[in-house]
């Protein structure tokens, strides 16, 4: 996922964002370690239920984004602040 995101960002902007790539790699390594430990403590049915909830939450978020109009159609977000 990290490699794909970096490649898409590089193809879109014609440059590689080293900070983005580093953050994605570190988060991926930490998330994988955490996921393995949590996965060992849960049963298969629990993991499937959690994955189903995650997919459902993403689907609901996408459905809401399709219906609710954005506050500002054209905006630039820099450092978490919209201008």
N, C-alpha and C positions, 0 to 999 in steps of 0.2 A: 504494500500500500504506500509506503514511504517513497519507494522508487517511482511508482506510477504518478503520485502527486507531484514529485519533483520534476518529472519529465513533462507533465502537462503544464506546469507553471513555467518551465523553461521554454516550451514550444509557444506558449501564449505570449510571454513577455520578451522572448529572444534573449533571456539571461537566466542564470541560476541564482536563486536566493539561498545563499549559504546558511543564513540564520534559520529560514524555514526548513531546510533540509536537516539541519542539526536538531532542531526542536522535534521534528517528526521522528528522527532516528532514536533520540533519547526517550521520547514518549513511547515509541514502539517497543523498545527493550524493557522499559519499566512495566508497561502494560502486559507484555508477554509473561514476565516473571510473576506478576500479581495474578494473572489469569490462570497460570499453571497451579499456583498454590490454592486459589479458590476452587478451581476445578477438581482438585484432589479431595476436597472436603465435601463437595456436593454430589448428590446422586445424579444419574443421567436425566431422570424426569425433572429434577429441579433446574438443571442447566437448560433443558429444552424450554421449560416455562419461562426462564429469564430471557432467553433468546427471543421467544415469542412476544414477550412484553416489550423488548427493545424494538423489534420490528414493528409492532403495533404503535408504539410511541412515535417512531420515525414516520410512519404512514399518517398518523393523525397530524403531526407537525406539517407535513407536506400538504395535506388536505386543507389545513387552516391557511397556509401560505398561498394556496390557490384562490381562496375565497376572500380573505381580508386584504384590502388594498394597502400598499405601503404608505407610510407617512409622507415620504418624499420620494418621488419617482427617480430623480437624479440626485444622488448624494455620493460624497466621497468620504470614506471612513479612514482616518489616520490615527493610529495609536488608540483605538477604541472610542474616539470622539468623532461624531459626524459633523461635517461642515456643509 
